[in-house]
C-alpha cells in the first residue's frame, strides 16, 4: 500500500554543504527550473524566448531603464521592444566594460576604452593631458625679469578642460616678452581649443595667458597676464579600469594596468583624478568594488570597507576574510544595499560596513574567477542571479541514502 508523503515546502532553499543524509527537511539538495518562494513552496520557472540575435555580444548592463551592450567594438542601446541602436565606436576588443550610473549619466571603462552616455549620446569621459610641455623663448615686451613657468591644457567644446602638461620654463634677464614657439597637438578630435598658462616672475601659480585653436602652435605674451588661475595642474583624466563604483560624490576606479590601485575622482568632478593623492593601494589585486552611502567596499585578498572614502579623514577596516568575485556586484532595487558573490556564497553590503552572509551554512558556490550578476524582481520574487566560471567542482547533486543494521545470530 502506498503511503502519501506531504511536503510543506523548503523555505531554506538549496543546501549543497551537508551530506545527503544531513540535509534538513526544509532544504533541497538540488532545484532545477523552479523558483523557491518565501513560503518555501516551489513554482515552475517560466521559459524564455529570444528577443535579439547578435554575434558575440558582451558587456550587457542595465540600470532598469536603459540597457547597453557591445558587439563588434560598437556600443549599442537595447530597447524593450527587442530592437537596438548604435551609440558609437568603443575600442574594447574582448575586454568587458564596467559601468556605473551617476545621476542621469552612465560612465563606462575597460582596459582599452572609457566613455560617458549623456542624454542617450556617447561622449568622452575626461580629457587626456597634453603629453609634452610647450617650448618657450624670449622676445620683446614689458614683463619684469625673473623665471617664468608655462603649461598647456586642452579644452572641449562644452568647456571641460584637461589637466596640465609638464611645466616649461624660461628666464628673462631684463624686461621682455615670452614667445611660445611650439605647443602639443591633441590626438583627441573632440578637443577644440588649447589654453596656455604662465606664472608671474619667480611665481608658483600659473594664470591663463592665451587661448588658441586646437592645431595652433604659437603665442606671444608681452605684458603681465590677468587670466584665471590654473586649477588642473596636478589632475589627470580618469585611468582605464576594470571595476567602477560611485559614492560620496566620487567615482572609484580599479586601475586596469595595476589592479592593486583604486583611483577616485575629484569631489563632484568626475572628469579629473588627482595624480598625487587620489588613490588607494592594496596588497593584492582588487577584483571588485562597491559603494554604499557612506563608504566603499573593496574586494582584494580580503574584503575591506573604507568609511568616508575619498575624504582626508577616511578610515579602512577588514570586514570579511575573503574577497569578492570579479563582476558579481549588483545593486538591490529600492535600497542602498549592494550584493556580491564570494567563495562562501552571496554577501549583502550595507551602510557603515555592515555585511550579511546569505547562505554560508547551506551553500558553497565554489571558486569562481569571474561572474556576471543582477538582481531580478519578477512575479513577486526577488532573485540574485549569478552566472560565473568556476575553478573547482561545486555540483548540486541529488542522491539517496539508506541506513541498515545487520544483526548476526548464532545457530
C-alpha positions in Angstrom: 0.0 0.0 0.0 1.4 3.4 -0.9 1.8 6.0 1.8 1.3 9.6 0.7 4.0 12.0 1.7 3.1 15.6 2.1 5.8 18.2 1.5 5.3 21.5 3.3 8.0 23.4 1.4 11.7 24.2 1.6 12.0 27.7 3.0 15.8 27.4 3.4 16.3 26.8 -0.3 19.2 24.7 -1.6 21.8 23.0 0.6 25.0 21.6 -1.0 27.2 21.8 2.1 25.8 19.0 4.2 26.0 15.3 3.4 22.9 13.8 1.7 21.6 12.3 4.9 22.2 15.5 6.8 20.2 17.8 4.5 17.4 19.2 6.7 13.8 18.6 5.7 13.2 22.3 5.0 16.1 22.4 2.4 16.7 20.9 -1.1 19.8 19.3 -2.4 19.1 20.5 -6.0 16.5 22.7 -7.6 16.2 22.9 -11.4 13.9 25.3 -13.4 11.9 26.2 -10.3 11.6 29.3 -8.1 11.6 28.9 -4.4 9.1 31.3 -2.8 9.4 32.9 0.6 6.9 30.4 1.9 9.3 27.6 0.9 6.9 26.4 -1.9 8.3 25.9 -5.4 6.9 27.3 -8.6 7.9 26.1 -12.1 10.1 28.7 -13.7 8.9 30.3 -16.9 10.7 29.6 -20.1 12.2 32.3 -22.3 12.3 33.4 -25.9 15.0 35.2 -27.8 14.4 38.9 -28.3 17.6 39.9 -30.1 20.1 38.0 -32.2 23.7 39.2 -32.1 27.1 37.8 -32.9 29.4 37.5 -29.9 27.8 40.3 -27.8 29.2 41.1 -24.4 29.2 43.7 -21.6 25.4 43.7 -21.2 24.3 46.2 -18.5 21.1 47.9 -17.4 20.0 50.4 -14.9 16.5 49.1 -15.0 15.5 51.8 -17.6 18.1 51.5 -20.3 20.2 48.6 -21.4 23.6 48.6 -23.2 25.9 46.0 -24.7 28.9 45.8 -27.1 29.2 43.9 -30.3 32.0 44.3 -32.9 33.5 47.3 -31.0 30.2 49.1 -31.1 28.3 50.2 -28.1 24.6 49.6 -28.6 21.5 50.5 -26.7 18.9 47.8 -26.3 15.2 48.7 -26.3 12.3 46.8 -24.5 10.7 46.0 -27.9 13.7 43.9 -28.9 15.4 46.4 -31.2 18.7 48.2 -30.7 20.6 51.2 -32.0 24.3 52.1 -32.3 25.7 54.8 -30.0 29.1 54.7 -31.5 32.5 53.0 -31.6 34.3 51.8 -28.5 37.6 50.0 -28.9 37.2 47.3 -26.4 38.1 44.1 -28.2 37.3 41.2 -25.8 37.6 43.4 -22.7 34.5 43.6 -20.6 33.1 47.0 -19.9 32.3 48.1 -16.3 29.5 50.6 -15.8 28.3 53.0 -13.2 25.3 55.4 -13.2 25.7 58.8 -11.6 22.5 60.9 -11.6 21.3 60.5 -15.2 24.6 59.8 -16.8 26.3 56.4 -17.3 30.1 56.1 -17.2 31.9 53.0 -18.5 35.5 51.8 -18.8 37.7 48.8 -19.6 41.4 48.2 -20.2 41.3 50.0 -23.6 38.4 52.4 -23.6 36.3 54.7 -21.4 33.3 56.9 -22.1 30.1 58.5 -20.9 26.5 58.2 -22.1 24.7 61.5 -21.6 21.1 62.1 -22.8 21.4 59.0 -24.9 24.5 60.2 -26.7 28.0 58.7 -26.4 30.6 61.3 -25.3 34.1 61.3 -23.9 34.8 60.8 -20.2 37.6 63.2 -19.2 40.2 64.7 -21.4 43.8 63.3 -21.7 46.5 65.7 -20.7 49.0 67.1 -23.2 51.9 64.7 -23.4 54.7 67.3 -23.8 55.3 70.8 -22.4 55.3 73.9 -24.5 58.5 75.4 -25.9 59.2 79.0 -24.7 61.8 81.6 -25.6 62.4 85.3 -25.0 61.1 88.2 -27.1 60.4 91.9 -26.7 57.8 93.1 -24.1 57.3 94.6 -20.7 57.3 91.6 -18.5 59.6 92.1 -15.5 62.8 90.0 -15.2 62.7 86.6 -13.5 61.9 82.9 -14.1 58.6 82.1 -15.7 56.8 78.7 -15.9 54.3 77.7 -18.6 51.9 74.9 -19.2 49.2 73.9 -21.7 45.7 72.4 -21.3 43.2 71.0 -23.8 39.6 72.3 -23.9 36.5 70.6 -25.2 33.6 72.4 -26.8 31.4 72.0 -23.7 34.1 73.7 -21.5 35.6 70.6 -20.0 39.4 71.1 -19.5 42.2 68.6 -19.3 44.9 68.5 -16.7 48.1 70.5 -17.4 51.1 69.4 -19.4 54.5 69.2 -17.7 55.9 72.7 -16.9 58.4 74.5 -19.2 60.5 77.5 -18.0 62.3 80.5 -19.4 64.3 83.2 -17.8 64.1 86.9 -18.6 67.3 88.7 -17.6 65.7 92.1 -18.2 62.2 93.4 -19.2 60.9 91.5 -22.2 58.3 89.1 -23.5 57.8 85.4 -23.9 57.2 83.7 -27.3 55.7 80.2 -27.3 57.2 78.5 -30.4 55.6 75.1 -30.0 52.6 73.6 -28.2 51.5 69.9 -28.1 48.8 69.0 -30.7 45.9 66.9 -29.4 45.1 63.5 -30.8 41.5 63.6 -29.5 39.3 65.1 -32.2 36.9 66.4 -29.5 39.5 69.0 -28.4 38.6 72.3 -29.9 41.0 74.7 -28.2 44.1 74.9 -26.1 45.0 77.2 -23.2 48.4 78.5 -22.4 49.1 79.3 -18.7 52.0 81.4 -17.5 53.3 82.2 -14.0 54.4 85.6 -12.7 58.1 86.3 -12.4 59.5 83.7 -9.9 56.0 82.7 -9.0 54.4 79.3 -8.4 50.8 80.0 -9.5 50.0 79.9 -13.3 47.4 82.1 -14.9 45.7 81.9 -18.3 47.7 83.9 -20.8 46.3 82.8 -24.2 43.5 80.6 -25.7 44.2 79.3 -29.2 42.8 76.8 -31.6 43.5 73.1 -31.2 46.0 73.0 -34.0 47.8 76.3 -33.2 51.4 76.2 -32.1 52.3 79.7 -31.3 51.5 82.5 -28.8 53.3 85.7 -27.7 53.0 87.2 -24.2 54.5 90.7 -23.9 52.8 92.1 -20.8 51.7 90.7 -17.4 48.7 88.4 -17.6 45.5 88.6 -15.6 43.7 85.5 -16.6 42.1 82.8 -14.4 44.3 80.6 -12.2 45.3 77.2 -13.4 43.2 74.7 -11.4 44.1 71.4 -13.1 47.9 71.4 -12.7 48.0 68.0 -10.9 44.9 66.5 -12.4 44.7 63.7 -15.0 41.8 62.1 -16.8 40.3 59.0 -15.1 42.5 56.0 -15.7 41.3 53.0 -17.6 39.7 50.5 -15.3 38.1 47.1 -14.7 35.5 48.0 -12.0 33.6 51.1 -11.1 31.6 52.4 -8.1 30.1 55.7 -7.1 29.8 57.1 -3.6 30.2 60.3 -1.6 30.3 62.4 -4.8 33.2 60.5 -6.4 33.7 57.7 -8.9 36.1 55.0 -7.9 38.1 53.0 -10.5 40.1 49.8 -10.2 43.2 50.5 -12.4 43.4 48.2 -15.4 47.2 48.5 -15.6 47.8 47.9 -11.9 44.8 46.4 -10.2 46.3 46.9 -6.7 45.3 50.6 -7.2 41.9 52.1 -6.7 41.6 55.7 -8.0 38.9 58.2 -7.2 37.8 61.3 -9.0 37.7 64.8 -7.5 34.5 65.6 -5.5 31.6 66.3 -7.8 34.1 66.4 -10.7 34.0 63.1 -12.4 36.4 64.0 -15.3 39.5 64.5 -13.1 41.7 62.5 -10.8 44.4 63.9 -8.6 47.5 62.0 -9.6 49.3 62.9 -6.3 46.8 61.7 -3.8 43.6 60.5 -5.5 44.2 56.7 -4.9 44.4 53.8 -2.5 46.9 51.0 -2.9 46.2 47.4 -1.6 48.5 44.4 -1.0 46.9 42.3 -3.7 44.9 42.8 -6.9 41.4 44.3 -6.4 38.8 42.2 -8.1 35.7 44.4 -7.5 34.5 47.5 -5.6 31.0 48.5 -4.4 29.7 51.7 -3.0 27.4 52.3 0.0 26.0 55.7 1.0 28.9 56.3 3.4 31.9 54.3 2.1 33.4 51.9 -0.3 33.7 48.1 -0.2 36.9 46.8 -1.8 37.5 43.1 -2.6 41.1 42.1 -2.7 42.9 39.4 -0.6 40.2 40.2 1.9 37.1 42.5 1.8 37.7 45.9 3.2 35.4 48.8 3.9 36.7 52.4 3.6 34.4 54.7 5.6 34.3 58.2 4.1 36.2 57.0 1.0 37.9 59.8 -0.9 38.0 62.2 2.1 41.0 63.1 4.2 39.5 61.5 7.3 38.7 58.2 5.6 39.3 55.0 7.7 39.7 51.5 6.5 38.9 48.1 8.1 38.6 44.5 7.1 35.0 43.2 7.1 35.5 39.7 5.6 38.5 37.3 5.4 37.9 36.6 1.8 37.5 38.7 -1.4 34.8 39.4 -4.0 34.2 37.5 -7.2 35.0 39.8 -10.2 31.9 41.1 -12.0 29.5 39.8 -9.3 28.5 43.2 -7.7 24.8 44.3 -8.2 22.6 46.9 -6.6 19.5 45.8 -4.7 16.5 47.8 -6.0 14.7 50.2 -3.7 17.5 50.1 -1.2 21.0 51.5 -0.7 22.4 47.9 -0.3 24.6 46.1 -2.7 25.2 42.3 -3.1 28.1 40.3 -4.4 29.4 36.7 -4.7 32.2 35.2 -2.6 33.8 31.8 -2.3 31.3 31.3 0.6 28.2 32.4 -1.1 26.4 35.8 -1.6 27.0 38.7 0.7 24.9 41.8 1.2 26.9 45.0 1.9 25.0 47.7 3.9 25.9 51.1 5.1 28.7 51.6 7.7 30.5 48.4 6.5 27.8 46.0 7.9 27.8 42.8 5.9 25.3 39.9 5.9 26.3 36.4 4.7 23.2 34.9 2.9 23.8 31.1 2.6 27.2 30.4 4.2 25.9 27.4 6.2 24.0 25.9 3.4 25.5 26.6 0.0 29.0 26.8 -1.4 29.4 28.1 -5.0 33.0 27.0 -5.4 35.9 29.1 -6.5 34.5 31.5 -9.2 37.1 33.5 -11.0 34.7 35.9 -12.6 31.0 36.4 -13.0 28.1 38.5 -14.3 25.2 39.2 -11.9 21.9 41.1 -11.5 19.1 41.4 -9.0 15.8 40.4 -10.7 12.4 41.4 -9.4 9.7 39.4 -11.3 6.4 37.8 -10.4 6.7 38.8 -6.7 10.1 37.0 -6.4 13.4 38.8 -5.9 16.4 36.9 -7.1 20.2 37.4 -7.1 21.1 35.8 -10.5 24.8 35.0 -11.0 26.5 33.4 -14.0 30.1 32.6 -13.4 33.1 30.4 -14.2 34.4 28.0 -11.6 37.8 26.7 -10.9 36.6 23.8 -8.8 33.6 21.5 -8.7 30.6 22.6 -6.8 27.9 20.3 -8.1 24.4 20.4 -6.6 23.5 16.7 -6.9 20.7 14.5 -5.8 21.2 11.1 -4.3 19.7 8.5 -2.0 20.8 7.2 1.4 19.7 4.2 3.4 20.7 3.1 6.9 20.5 -0.5 8.0 21.5 -2.5 11.0 22.8 -6.0 10.4 22.4 -8.5 13.3 24.2 -11.8 13.2 22.6 -14.6 15.1 24.2 -17.9 16.1 22.7 -21.3 15.4 
